[in-house]
């Protein structure tokens, strides 16, 4: 089930609060979109997203886009955002954050009523994805003509702060924790 609760660990891994999820999403724009592809097989693609007014926007090439044949209006999809720990193997405790955003996808560049929203979403992708030069007026007009633009409207989001040990020896506190734990029967 997509909204199963996050199980905390003895090291402190836990579900992120809604405020932590929203703060995380302000700073990360590359993720993996997963959806059902050809013949019912799951598929996923890594790319950048724009976050605007609570919705996520992404694009594909208007003609050769590999996502185009499989994403239809209202299709269920999931975006996985992940920030790895830069300290694995260097520090005793490491942590990383991840967020899953479940929602429905709709292509909006081909809907006249959504033209302005599609262009705003595409501009936001340029800024969030690190290519603001594509949003300059002289480049944007050409760039936007080649793009199919999609909106993912979130239905459910969940984040996890994962804390783990990257070195094998136990600390004094961990050793004491294990001594106090009841023995399995």
C-alpha positions in Angstrom: 0.0 0.0 0.0 1.4 3.4 -0.9 0.5 5.0 2.4 2.0 2.3 4.7 3.6 3.9 7.8 7.3 4.4 8.1 8.8 2.0 10.6 11.3 3.7 13.0 14.6 1.9 13.7 16.5 1.6 16.9 19.2 4.0 15.6 16.6 6.8 15.1 15.4 6.4 11.5 11.9 7.8 11.4 9.2 9.4 9.3 9.9 13.0 8.4 7.4 15.6 9.6 5.3 17.4 7.0 7.4 20.5 7.5 10.6 18.5 7.0 9.2 17.0 3.8 8.3 20.4 2.4 11.7 21.9 3.3 13.5 18.9 1.7 11.4 19.3 -1.5 12.5 23.0 -1.8 16.1 22.0 -2.3 16.1 18.8 -4.4 14.8 18.6 -8.0 16.3 15.4 -9.5 14.4 12.2 -8.9 12.9 9.1 -10.4 9.4 8.9 -11.8 7.9 5.5 -11.7 4.8 4.5 -13.6 3.3 1.5 -15.4 4.9 1.2 -18.9 4.4 -1.1 -21.9 2.5 -4.3 -21.4 1.9 -3.5 -17.7 5.6 -3.6 -16.7 6.8 -1.0 -14.2 9.1 1.7 -15.6 11.1 4.5 -14.1 13.0 7.5 -15.5 15.4 9.8 -13.7 15.1 13.5 -14.6 14.6 17.0 -13.1 11.3 18.4 -11.9 9.9 21.9 -11.3 7.9 22.5 -8.2 5.2 25.2 -8.6 2.1 25.8 -6.6 2.3 22.4 -4.9 2.5 20.5 -8.2 5.5 18.8 -9.9 6.3 19.5 -13.5 8.5 17.5 -15.9 8.9 17.3 -19.6 9.6 14.9 -22.5 10.5 15.5 -26.1 7.3 16.2 -28.0 8.0 13.6 -30.7 10.7 11.2 -29.5 9.9 11.2 -25.8 10.1 7.7 -24.4 7.5 8.4 -21.7 4.9 9.8 -24.1 3.2 6.5 -25.2 2.7 5.3 -21.6 1.6 8.4 -19.6 -2.0 9.2 -20.0 -4.3 11.6 -18.3 -4.9 10.6 -14.6 -2.3 7.9 -14.6 -0.9 7.0 -11.2 2.8 7.6 -10.7 5.4 8.0 -7.9 8.4 10.3 -7.7 11.3 9.2 -5.5 13.7 11.9 -4.3 16.8 10.7 -2.5 19.7 12.6 -0.9 22.6 10.2 -0.1 24.9 10.5 2.8 28.2 11.9 1.8 29.8 10.4 4.9 29.4 6.6 4.4 32.5 4.9 5.7 33.9 8.2 7.0 31.8 8.8 10.1 30.3 6.4 12.6 26.7 7.5 12.1 25.5 8.6 8.6 22.1 9.7 7.6 20.1 10.3 4.4 16.7 11.7 3.6 14.3 10.4 1.0 10.8 11.4 0.0 8.1 9.6 -2.1 5.4 11.7 -3.8 2.5 9.7 -5.1 0.1 11.4 -7.5 -1.7 11.5 -10.8 -0.1 12.6 -14.0 -1.6 14.6 -16.8 0.0 16.0 -20.0 -0.9 19.7 -20.2 1.0 21.2 -23.1 -1.7 20.0 -25.5 -4.6 21.6 -23.6 -5.2 25.2 -24.6 -6.7 26.0 -21.2 -3.4 24.9 -19.5 -1.0 26.7 -21.9 0.1 29.4 -19.4 0.5 26.8 -16.6 2.5 24.5 -18.9 4.9 27.4 -19.8 5.2 28.4 -16.1 6.0 24.8 -15.2 8.6 24.5 -17.9 10.3 27.8 -16.8 10.3 26.5 -13.2 12.0 23.3 -14.4 14.7 25.4 -16.1 15.4 27.2 -12.8 15.1 24.3 -10.5 17.1 21.9 -12.7 20.1 24.2 -13.0 19.6 25.4 -16.6 18.2 28.9 -16.2 19.6 30.0 -19.6 16.9 27.9 -21.2 14.3 30.2 -19.7 15.7 33.3 -21.3 13.2 34.8 -23.8 15.2 34.1 -26.9 15.9 30.5 -26.0 12.6 29.6 -24.2 10.4 30.2 -27.3 12.4 27.6 -29.3 12.9 25.2 -26.4 9.2 25.1 -25.4 8.1 24.1 -28.9 9.9 20.8 -28.6 8.6 19.8 -25.1 5.7 17.8 -23.9 4.9 19.1 -20.4 3.4 17.0 -17.6 2.0 17.9 -14.2 2.0 15.5 -11.3 -0.7 16.4 -8.8 0.3 15.0 -5.4 -2.1 12.7 -3.6 0.2 11.5 -0.8 3.8 12.3 0.2 6.0 10.6 2.8 9.6 11.2 3.8 12.1 9.2 5.8 15.1 10.3 7.7 17.4 7.2 7.8 20.2 7.0 10.3 22.7 4.1 10.0 26.1 2.9 11.2 28.7 2.8 8.6 31.5 1.4 10.8 31.3 -2.1 12.2 32.2 -1.5 15.9 29.5 -0.6 18.4 29.7 2.5 20.5 29.5 2.4 24.3 25.9 3.5 24.2 24.9 0.8 21.7 26.6 -1.8 23.8 24.6 -0.6 26.8 21.4 -0.6 24.8 21.9 -4.3 23.8 22.7 -5.3 27.5 19.4 -3.8 28.6 17.2 -5.3 25.8 15.2 -8.4 26.8 16.5 -11.7 25.5 14.3 -13.4 22.9 12.6 -16.5 24.2 
